[in-house]
């Protein structure tokens, strides 16, 4: 239904416009229906009075704004996928450093949960962002494969692959990450930065296995740890904002703190 306004000269007095004053004749009723209540700009009397008497324009009825639904941050930014990637990468990179030792069973659980989170984020973006879906789903499967090729054999479940297969494997995924980085239209700047550093991380892991160099392995771990920082920051910021909205909703609504 369209908004309508009443003529500003309606029902004033006989010196202005006598339509609507006192007795309403059939002519007045016709004029009210035809002009006064909706199309008063087409009325000849209105045009004459507008040139002679200046009155404020009638106010249109104000429609109360409909309350906006809650903003889905997971649709605006792939926070779940980035955070899951960052957790898995940070833990796997820390495991490669000599200063930090992970329990292999705990590391296996973290990689499995992180992979599930990335696959879920990828499937969620399948219809709207195909490239994002391929990236997160692919690397979710990558961490599951790392679980099978590296973590479980070191824990005693299976045989550790040789240097040559692991070199080719990490190089293949490094080039896959490099291809993902070219999707400038469907990836945010944060995602592009993360996947660029992930490419360097994977290619350095391939070089470390090929050369058998511990120094390159430690350097790749530092690169992988650095690539996890943006996702960790976004994930913790999102979780903190959601927790704050539950604890102090009035502060969030006032706009003083934004999640």
Backbone bond lengths (Angstrom), bond angles and torsions (degrees), N, CA, C in turn:
res aa  C-N    CA-C-N  psi(-1)  N-CA   C-N-CA  omega(-1)  CA-C   N-CA-C  phi
1 X - - - 1.456 - - 1.520 109.10 -
2 X 1.307 119.15 129.24 1.436 123.35 -177.87 1.516 110.30 -79.32
3 X 1.354 114.24 148.54 1.449 119.27 176.52 1.522 109.46 -73.20
4 X 1.335 118.14 139.63 1.457 123.35 179.40 1.508 108.45 -127.54
5 X 1.337 116.04 159.23 1.462 122.44 -179.66 1.515 108.26 -132.59
6 X 1.316 114.92 152.91 1.464 121.51 178.90 1.526 108.60 -93.02
7 X 1.296 115.71 145.74 1.460 121.36 -179.49 1.535 110.03 -57.15
8 X 1.334 118.94 132.39 1.466 120.44 -178.08 1.536 113.63 -67.62
9 X 1.335 118.48 -16.19 1.459 121.55 179.87 1.518 112.35 -97.93
10 X 1.356 116.40 3.93 1.456 120.05 -177.41 1.526 110.84 -74.32
11 X 1.361 115.72 135.64 1.461 122.29 173.63 1.527 112.20 60.80
12 X 1.343 116.11 46.52 1.470 119.84 174.84 1.536 109.62 -99.51
13 X 1.317 118.26 -84.17 1.463 122.97 175.33 1.522 107.81 -159.76
14 X 1.317 115.06 179.10 1.472 118.73 -175.49 1.517 112.48 -69.91
15 X 1.359 117.16 -23.26 1.456 118.54 178.50 1.521 112.31 -72.75
16 X 1.326 116.54 -21.90 1.460 119.90 179.86 1.531 109.31 -102.10
17 X 1.321 116.51 -72.96 1.465 121.46 177.62 1.518 107.34 -149.19
18 X 1.330 116.26 122.96 1.453 120.51 -175.34 1.532 113.08 -87.04
19 X 1.349 116.98 0.06 1.455 118.87 178.50 1.529 108.49 -71.50
20 X 1.308 116.36 122.89 1.449 121.18 -178.84 1.513 113.55 97.17
21 X 1.312 118.67 -8.78 1.465 122.23 179.86 1.529 109.23 -92.75
22 X 1.307 115.68 129.90 1.454 119.94 174.37 1.519 111.32 66.02
23 X 1.333 115.49 -131.73 1.452 122.19 -177.70 1.528 109.23 -72.79
24 X 1.296 117.00 130.29 1.468 122.60 179.84 1.517 107.93 -101.56
25 X 1.300 114.93 111.43 1.460 120.58 179.71 1.521 109.77 -82.25
26 X 1.327 114.29 175.79 1.461 118.62 177.90 1.526 110.93 -64.16
27 X 1.362 116.13 -33.28 1.465 119.63 177.23 1.524 110.74 -66.22
28 X 1.362 115.41 -41.13 1.470 119.07 178.36 1.530 110.60 -63.63
29 X 1.324 115.97 -41.31 1.457 119.23 -180.00 1.522 110.96 -63.08
30 X 1.326 116.93 -40.24 1.454 120.79 178.07 1.526 111.24 -64.04
31 X 1.348 116.14 -41.65 1.460 120.16 179.64 1.532 110.86 -65.99
32 X 1.344 116.59 -39.07 1.464 120.02 179.93 1.516 110.51 -63.26
33 X 1.343 115.68 -44.55 1.459 119.81 -178.46 1.524 111.10 -67.94
34 X 1.327 116.73 -39.42 1.449 120.90 -172.40 1.516 112.90 -81.91
35 X 1.354 116.48 -39.30 1.470 119.51 -171.95 1.528 114.04 -121.16
36 X 1.337 116.70 -52.07 1.462 119.93 -164.01 1.529 113.46 -61.80
37 X 1.314 116.90 -35.75 1.458 119.10 -171.64 1.522 113.88 -93.79
38 X 1.335 117.10 -8.50 1.462 116.15 -177.61 1.521 113.72 -148.18
39 X 1.323 119.10 -43.53 1.460 122.24 -173.66 1.515 110.89 -121.89
40 X 1.327 115.41 51.59 1.465 117.83 -176.12 1.524 112.00 -69.92
41 X 1.380 118.32 -18.66 1.467 119.05 178.10 1.519 112.13 -65.66
42 X 1.357 116.91 -21.89 1.465 120.21 179.95 1.527 112.67 -87.32
43 X 1.315 116.99 -5.27 1.465 120.62 -177.81 1.526 110.20 -79.27
44 X 1.342 116.69 131.79 1.458 121.06 179.81 1.521 111.48 -64.59
45 X 1.357 116.81 -37.85 1.461 120.82 178.94 1.532 110.81 -63.11
46 X 1.329 116.43 -38.99 1.471 120.12 179.19 1.520 110.29 -63.39
47 X 1.343 117.79 -42.20 1.457 120.42 -179.25 1.517 111.52 -65.34
48 X 1.316 116.77 -37.28 1.469 119.71 177.70 1.532 110.78 -66.28
49 X 1.331 116.38 -44.27 1.455 119.46 -179.20 1.524 112.02 -69.73
50 X 1.352 117.36 -33.13 1.461 120.13 179.50 1.519 111.63 -64.52
51 X 1.369 117.04 -32.17 1.459 120.11 177.27 1.523 112.19 -75.28
52 X 1.345 116.84 -25.36 1.472 121.00 -174.09 1.523 112.97 -101.56
53 X 1.317 118.07 -36.45 1.464 122.27 -175.76 1.527 108.55 -125.62
54 X 1.311 115.51 125.49 1.465 120.43 178.77 1.528 109.67 -95.99
55 X 1.316 115.53 116.04 1.463 121.81 176.33 1.523 108.40 -123.54
56 X 1.298 117.70 152.14 1.470 118.95 177.88 1.519 111.21 -64.01
57 X 1.296 114.93 145.28 1.467 119.93 178.44 1.519 110.03 -62.40
58 X 1.317 116.68 145.01 1.467 119.25 179.04 1.521 111.19 -66.02
59 X 1.296 114.26 143.28 1.468 119.36 179.57 1.520 109.97 -83.22
60 X 1.275 114.96 133.89 1.459 119.69 176.97 1.519 109.22 -75.76
61 X 1.299 117.03 148.41 1.466 117.86 177.90 1.518 111.57 -61.82
62 X 1.293 115.48 133.89 1.455 121.47 -176.71 1.523 109.46 -86.20
63 X 1.307 114.88 123.97 1.460 120.14 177.39 1.513 108.42 -91.06
64 X 1.306 117.94 122.35 1.468 118.61 -178.81 1.517 110.67 -62.30
65 X 1.326 116.99 135.69 1.466 119.32 -178.57 1.512 111.24 -65.19
66 X 1.298 113.69 139.62 1.463 119.04 177.77 1.508 108.74 -76.91
67 X 1.290 117.74 135.23 1.464 119.47 -179.22 1.513 111.38 -64.27
68 X 1.307 114.24 131.29 1.459 119.18 -179.63 1.512 110.39 -73.40
69 X 1.299 114.09 144.71 1.455 119.20 179.04 1.511 110.76 -72.40
70 X 1.292 117.63 167.81 1.455 120.75 -179.92 1.516 111.55 -65.06
71 X 1.329 114.46 138.02 1.452 119.58 -179.19 1.513 109.67 -74.41
72 X 1.306 115.30 128.79 1.451 120.34 179.17 1.520 108.31 -90.45
73 X 1.334 116.60 101.25 1.449 120.36 -177.29 1.515 111.75 -67.42
74 X 1.321 117.58 -25.72 1.445 119.43 -179.06 1.515 111.66 -70.26
75 X 1.350 118.38 -24.30 1.456 121.07 175.60 1.521 111.02 -80.83
76 X 1.344 119.50 -34.06 1.460 122.82 -179.08 1.514 110.92 -74.28
77 X 1.295 117.74 -40.67 1.451 122.01 -177.43 1.516 108.08 -141.77
78 X 1.367 119.45 132.93 1.471 121.23 -178.05 1.524 111.48 -71.56
79 X 1.332 115.12 65.62 1.458 119.74 -175.90 1.523 111.21 -64.65
80 X 1.323 116.65 -43.08 1.458 119.71 -178.78 1.516 111.51 -61.35
81 X 1.332 116.85 -44.72 1.454 119.90 -179.51 1.512 112.56 -65.74
82 X 1.343 116.83 -44.21 1.454 120.50 179.96 1.528 111.46 -65.90
83 X 1.329 115.88 -41.31 1.464 119.26 -178.83 1.532 110.38 -66.84
84 X 1.323 117.24 -41.70 1.463 120.36 177.90 1.525 110.85 -64.46
85 X 1.344 115.80 -42.31 1.462 119.00 176.37 1.522 111.02 -60.74
86 X 1.324 117.00 -43.53 1.457 120.93 -176.27 1.523 111.62 -65.28
87 X 1.328 116.59 -39.77 1.464 119.41 178.53 1.532 110.72 -62.59
88 X 1.338 116.36 -48.08 1.464 119.49 -178.58 1.529 111.74 -65.38
89 X 1.333 117.16 -43.40 1.463 120.36 -178.74 1.521 111.42 -66.16
90 X 1.337 116.15 -43.86 1.463 119.26 -179.65 1.530 111.37 -61.80
91 X 1.308 116.73 -43.78 1.465 119.81 -179.62 1.528 111.16 -67.18
92 X 1.345 116.43 -41.97 1.462 119.08 -179.86 1.526 111.15 -67.54
93 X 1.348 117.23 -37.65 1.463 120.61 178.39 1.524 110.95 -68.54
94 X 1.329 117.50 -40.73 1.462 120.08 178.15 1.527 111.58 -63.49
95 X 1.323 116.00 -32.15 1.461 119.75 178.81 1.526 111.44 -67.24
96 X 1.354 116.83 -24.51 1.459 120.35 179.97 1.522 112.49 -84.68
97 X 1.327 118.27 -12.03 1.459 121.47 -179.90 1.523 110.19 -87.95
98 X 1.322 117.33 144.22 1.473 119.27 -178.38 1.524 113.51 -73.54
99 X 1.325 116.95 -18.12 1.464 119.49 -176.14 1.527 113.09 -83.41
100 X 1.333 117.17 -6.35 1.472 119.86 -176.50 1.520 108.02 -140.01
101 X 1.313 116.30 128.87 1.463 121.11 178.99 1.518 109.66 -118.78
102 X 1.327 115.59 127.75 1.459 122.59 -179.31 1.517 109.47 -99.53
103 X 1.310 115.42 143.90 1.450 119.64 167.39 1.523 108.25 -69.77
104 X 1.324 117.09 124.78 1.462 120.52 -172.57 1.525 112.12 -63.33
105 X 1.305 117.84 -34.20 1.462 119.83 178.48 1.521 111.06 -68.48
106 X 1.341 116.74 -40.48 1.462 119.94 176.10 1.521 110.98 -66.01
107 X 1.335 116.92 -41.21 1.462 120.59 177.90 1.519 111.29 -62.06
108 X 1.328 117.25 -38.72 1.461 121.04 178.76 1.527 110.98 -63.45
109 X 1.331 117.12 -40.70 1.467 120.48 178.88 1.523 110.83 -65.89
110 X 1.350 116.76 -41.96 1.470 120.47 179.98 1.523 110.39 -63.89
111 X 1.328 117.41 -43.92 1.466 119.91 179.72 1.525 111.22 -64.28
112 X 1.311 117.20 -38.33 1.464 119.72 -179.60 1.527 110.64 -67.08
113 X 1.338 117.45 -45.35 1.472 120.29 179.50 1.524 110.97 -66.06
114 X 1.339 117.10 -40.83 1.465 119.69 177.55 1.513 112.16 -63.43
115 X 1.322 117.02 -38.90 1.467 120.38 177.88 1.519 111.28 -64.41
116 X 1.328 116.83 -40.97 1.466 120.16 178.09 1.521 110.55 -63.36
117 X 1.349 117.11 -40.28 1.467 120.09 177.84 1.516 112.34 -63.19
118 X 1.334 117.66 -40.77 1.466 120.68 179.43 1.527 111.23 -68.35
119 X 1.310 116.96 -40.73 1.470 119.61 178.57 1.528 110.12 -64.88
120 X 1.329 117.52 -39.56 1.468 120.56 178.31 1.522 110.87 -63.30
121 X 1.348 116.88 -43.40 1.469 119.77 177.75 1.520 111.13 -64.36
122 X 1.319 117.03 -37.34 1.470 119.57 178.61 1.513 112.80 -66.77
123 X 1.312 116.86 -43.21 1.466 119.86 178.68 1.520 111.22 -66.76
124 X 1.340 117.90 -31.76 1.454 121.23 178.29 1.523 112.08 -66.84
125 X 1.346 116.58 -29.13 1.468 121.02 -178.64 1.523 112.28 -98.91
126 X 1.326 117.99 13.80 1.466 120.73 -173.38 1.528 112.36 -64.22
127 X 1.348 117.37 -39.78 1.467 120.38 -176.69 1.525 112.06 -82.19
128 X 1.321 117.27 -38.27 1.466 120.12 -174.12 1.522 113.03 -89.51
129 X 1.318 118.95 -39.10 1.459 123.13 -176.62 1.532 109.50 -132.21
130 X 1.335 118.00 86.10 1.469 119.95 -176.24 1.526 113.26 -60.37
131 X 1.347 117.21 -40.61 1.454 119.57 -178.49 1.525 110.81 -65.93
132 X 1.317 116.73 -40.81 1.461 120.44 176.88 1.529 110.44 -63.11
133 X 1.313 115.99 -39.20 1.461 119.83 178.51 1.522 111.15 -63.52
134 X 1.346 116.69 -42.55 1.461 120.36 178.64 1.519 110.79 -63.90
135 X 1.339 116.12 -41.51 1.461 120.13 -177.16 1.520 111.20 -63.37
136 X 1.331 117.16 -53.11 1.456 119.40 -174.93 1.531 111.99 -72.68
137 X 1.318 116.61 -38.82 1.468 118.37 177.98 1.526 110.64 -66.05
138 X 1.337 115.78 -41.68 1.462 119.54 -179.76 1.518 112.22 -62.43
139 X 1.336 116.63 -46.45 1.454 118.29 -177.85 1.529 112.03 -77.00
140 X 1.323 117.72 -20.27 1.454 118.46 169.07 1.517 111.09 -64.48
141 X 1.335 115.86 -42.96 1.475 120.02 175.33 1.526 111.18 -67.65
142 X 1.337 117.09 -31.55 1.464 120.17 177.28 1.528 111.32 -61.18
143 X 1.331 116.77 -44.15 1.470 118.79 -179.01 1.522 111.24 -69.54
144 X 1.312 117.35 -30.79 1.462 118.94 173.74 1.530 110.86 -66.02
145 X 1.339 116.09 -36.99 1.460 119.08 177.89 1.533 111.02 -70.24
146 X 1.337 117.30 -35.66 1.465 119.95 175.66 1.523 110.03 -63.59
147 X 1.315 115.06 -36.18 1.459 119.91 176.70 1.530 110.77 -60.12
148 X 1.331 115.45 -40.09 1.467 119.60 -178.06 1.523 112.94 -80.54
149 X 1.348 117.30 -32.24 1.465 120.11 -174.08 1.527 113.45 -91.29
150 X 1.318 117.77 -28.16 1.462 120.12 -171.73 1.531 113.16 -119.67
151 X 1.331 116.89 -51.24 1.464 119.48 -171.07 1.531 111.47 -74.28
152 X 1.323 117.09 -53.48 1.466 119.99 -177.40 1.532 113.11 -63.33
153 X 1.355 119.84 -41.38 1.474 117.76 175.97 1.534 113.02 -61.59
154 X 1.333 116.89 -36.07 1.466 119.44 178.04 1.529 111.57 -69.40
155 X 1.346 116.06 -25.02 1.457 119.90 177.22 1.524 112.10 -85.63
156 X 1.324 116.31 -1.34 1.454 119.46 176.97 1.506 114.78 104.79
157 X 1.335 117.82 5.30 1.472 121.29 -179.49 1.534 108.69 -107.47
158 X 1.326 117.86 87.83 1.445 120.85 179.08 1.520 111.80 107.53
159 X 1.329 115.25 -173.71 1.463 123.14 -176.74 1.523 110.12 -110.43
160 X 1.331 116.21 136.20 1.463 120.83 178.17 1.527 109.15 -72.66
161 X 1.355 119.05 128.64 1.468 120.75 178.48 1.529 110.94 -64.64
162 X 1.329 115.49 160.41 1.454 120.53 178.89 1.517 112.34 -75.65
163 X 1.346 115.50 178.85 1.463 120.97 -177.17 1.526 111.97 -67.97
164 X 1.329 116.61 -39.03 1.473 119.80 -177.16 1.529 111.78 -66.47
165 X 1.341 119.76 -48.58 1.480 118.15 177.54 1.534 113.10 -60.53
166 X 1.336 117.18 -39.59 1.461 119.17 -179.95 1.524 111.53 -69.48
167 X 1.328 116.90 -33.23 1.468 119.79 176.22 1.524 110.67 -63.18
168 X 1.315 116.74 -48.97 1.466 119.76 178.04 1.512 112.68 -63.94
169 X 1.317 115.87 -35.59 1.469 119.31 -177.82 1.526 110.82 -67.17
170 X 1.339 116.70 -49.24 1.464 119.59 179.96 1.529 111.50 -66.51
171 X 1.328 117.54 -35.50 1.466 120.07 178.33 1.527 110.86 -65.77
172 X 1.335 116.53 -40.70 1.473 119.74 178.90 1.531 110.79 -61.08
173 X 1.328 117.24 -45.96 1.461 119.58 179.54 1.525 111.93 -70.56
174 X 1.325 117.50 -28.80 1.463 119.78 175.47 1.518 111.80 -64.77
175 X 1.330 117.10 -42.20 1.467 120.52 177.43 1.532 110.86 -69.54
176 X 1.322 116.51 -33.38 1.464 119.25 175.37 1.534 110.43 -63.10
177 X 1.333 116.71 -42.91 1.463 120.12 176.99 1.524 111.26 -64.56
178 X 1.328 117.04 -34.91 1.459 120.75 177.82 1.521 111.05 -64.41
179 X 1.314 117.08 -38.33 1.469 120.60 177.26 1.530 110.45 -66.76
180 X 1.325 116.55 -39.95 1.464 120.11 178.83 1.521 110.79 -61.64
181 X 1.328 117.51 -34.57 1.471 121.16 -178.67 1.521 112.43 -63.12
182 X 1.315 118.40 -20.50 1.463 120.72 -177.76 1.523 112.78 -79.27
183 X 1.331 117.61 -6.54 1.467 119.96 -178.94 1.513 111.26 -82.43
184 X 1.334 116.72 70.33 1.457 121.18 -175.69 1.527 112.43 -66.21
185 X 1.331 117.67 -27.51 1.457 120.09 -175.05 1.522 112.70 -77.65
186 X 1.315 117.86 -30.24 1.453 120.70 -172.60 1.527 113.50 -109.37
187 X 1.332 117.69 -2.59 1.457 120.96 179.19 1.521 109.40 -116.34
188 X 1.307 116.44 140.57 1.456 120.38 175.39 1.524 109.21 -73.43
189 X 1.334 115.17 167.82 1.462 119.51 -180.00 1.528 111.23 -62.53
190 X 1.325 115.51 -35.56 1.467 118.91 178.14 1.518 110.93 -63.63
191 X 1.338 116.61 -44.03 1.463 120.56 179.07 1.527 111.06 -63.41
192 X 1.339 117.20 -39.79 1.451 120.27 179.03 1.515 111.15 -63.57
193 X 1.338 116.83 -41.34 1.468 120.40 178.08 1.524 111.03 -63.75
194 X 1.328 115.62 -44.20 1.468 119.86 -178.95 1.521 111.06 -63.24
195 X 1.332 117.26 -45.85 1.454 119.78 -177.85 1.529 111.90 -71.67
196 X 1.323 117.71 -27.70 1.470 119.85 174.76 1.527 110.46 -65.56
197 X 1.333 117.06 -46.20 1.463 119.93 177.67 1.524 111.32 -68.71
198 X 1.354 116.74 -31.49 1.463 119.52 175.82 1.524 110.80 -64.09
199 X 1.329 116.93 -37.71 1.464 120.40 176.91 1.517 110.94 -60.00
200 X 1.348 115.38 -46.34 1.461 119.30 178.29 1.531 111.13 -63.05
201 X 1.323 116.65 -38.79 1.458 121.39 -179.95 1.532 111.20 -61.71
202 X 1.321 116.33 -47.07 1.462 120.34 -177.66 1.522 112.16 -69.50
203 X 1.338 116.89 -41.21 1.459 119.07 179.54 1.531 111.42 -67.38
204 X 1.329 117.30 -34.93 1.461 119.75 176.54 1.532 111.00 -69.33
205 X 1.342 117.36 -35.03 1.463 119.45 173.96 1.529 110.91 -62.66
206 X 1.347 116.09 -39.84 1.470 119.58 177.48 1.520 110.76 -63.48
207 X 1.337 116.76 -42.26 1.463 120.50 178.28 1.524 111.12 -64.58
208 X 1.346 116.89 -38.89 1.466 120.18 -179.66 1.529 111.11 -64.25
209 X 1.331 117.34 -40.84 1.463 119.91 178.30 1.527 110.94 -70.80
210 X 1.326 116.94 -35.26 1.463 119.51 -178.87 1.521 110.97 -69.78
211 X 1.325 117.16 -42.19 1.467 120.81 -177.32 1.515 112.91 -90.99
212 X 1.337 117.15 -12.43 1.451 119.77 -176.74 1.513 112.17 65.01
213 X 1.346 116.94 32.04 1.459 122.28 -174.66 1.524 110.08 -97.75
214 X 1.306 115.57 124.59 1.467 120.17 175.97 1.515 111.16 -72.76
215 X 1.332 117.95 -33.40 1.464 121.17 -179.18 1.528 110.82 -64.65
216 X 1.328 116.51 -43.66 1.472 119.44 178.02 1.523 110.12 -65.78
217 X 1.332 117.27 -36.75 1.459 120.57 178.33 1.526 111.08 -62.62
218 X 1.337 116.98 -43.25 1.466 120.25 178.12 1.530 111.14 -67.85
219 X 1.325 116.46 -37.50 1.468 119.21 176.87 1.515 112.07 -64.71
220 X 1.336 116.56 -40.22 1.467 119.33 177.77 1.527 110.65 -65.41
221 X 1.337 116.90 -35.06 1.464 119.47 178.11 1.523 110.89 -64.32
222 X 1.319 117.57 -38.60 1.465 120.52 177.55 1.531 111.25 -66.21
223 X 1.340 116.35 -38.91 1.475 119.66 176.87 1.525 110.27 -64.84
224 X 1.330 117.01 -43.32 1.461 120.01 178.22 1.516 112.30 -63.36
225 X 1.337 116.12 -38.92 1.474 119.78 177.77 1.524 110.65 -65.30
226 X 1.323 117.12 -38.01 1.474 120.74 177.47 1.528 111.33 -66.20
227 X 1.334 117.00 -38.50 1.469 119.70 -179.08 1.519 112.23 -67.57
228 X 1.327 117.36 -19.92 1.465 120.08 -179.36 1.526 113.06 -84.20
229 X 1.333 117.67 -14.52 1.465 120.00 -174.25 1.535 113.55 -64.79
230 X 1.360 120.29 -44.22 1.477 118.16 179.17 1.520 113.27 -59.81
231 X 1.327 117.28 -42.69 1.455 119.79 179.25 1.518 112.52 -66.87
232 X 1.330 117.15 -37.86 1.462 120.34 177.25 1.524 110.57 -64.06
233 X 1.337 116.03 -41.44 1.470 119.80 179.70 1.522 111.13 -63.48
234 X 1.344 117.17 -46.94 1.462 120.58 -178.95 1.527 111.19 -65.36
235 X 1.324 115.80 -40.91 1.460 118.96 -179.56 1.519 112.16 -65.46
236 X 1.332 117.22 -45.66 1.466 120.19 179.75 1.526 110.83 -67.89
237 X 1.328 117.01 -34.24 1.466 119.50 177.07 1.523 110.97 -65.78
238 X 1.328 116.53 -41.43 1.462 120.13 179.37 1.521 111.16 -66.15
239 X 1.339 116.25 -45.94 1.460 119.78 179.63 1.522 110.59 -63.56
240 X 1.339 116.71 -40.71 1.461 119.60 178.12 1.517 112.35 -64.30
241 X 1.337 116.96 -38.93 1.463 119.46 177.81 1.511 112.46 -65.78
242 X 1.341 116.41 -39.76 1.462 119.45 178.12 1.527 111.20 -66.62
243 X 1.326 116.58 -40.14 1.460 119.32 178.56 1.522 110.85 -66.24
244 X 1.336 116.61 -37.86 1.456 120.26 179.39 1.522 111.07 -67.39
245 X 1.331 117.10 -36.70 1.465 119.95 178.73 1.516 111.82 -66.28
246 X 1.327 117.38 -27.29 1.459 120.31 177.21 1.525 111.51 -79.93
247 X 1.338 116.41 -35.16 1.457 120.22 -177.35 1.520 111.61 -82.03
248 X 1.334 116.34 -45.83 1.455 121.47 -177.50 1.522 109.96 -129.74
249 X 1.329 118.63 73.28 1.467 120.17 -177.54 1.517 113.33 -64.63
250 X 1.325 117.84 -30.76 1.458 119.42 -178.74 1.517 111.76 -69.08
251 X 1.340 117.90 -29.25 1.455 120.18 178.90 1.518 110.32 -71.92
252 X 1.337 116.04 -39.44 1.455 119.75 179.14 1.519 111.06 -67.89
253 X 1.344 116.83 -40.60 1.466 119.75 -178.91 1.527 111.71 -66.71
254 X 1.322 117.83 -30.88 1.449 121.07 -179.31 1.507 112.91 -71.53
255 X 1.343 117.10 -13.73 1.461 120.82 177.71 1.498 113.57 86.80
256 X 1.334 119.22 3.56 1.451 120.46 -179.73 1.521 111.03 -72.60
257 X 1.316 116.68 -32.04 1.463 121.96 178.89 1.501 106.99 -129.14
258 X 1.291 116.75 125.76 1.456 121.80 -179.55 1.505 109.22 -113.54
259 X 1.325 112.81 136.93 1.458 116.77 -179.65 1.512 109.70 -81.57
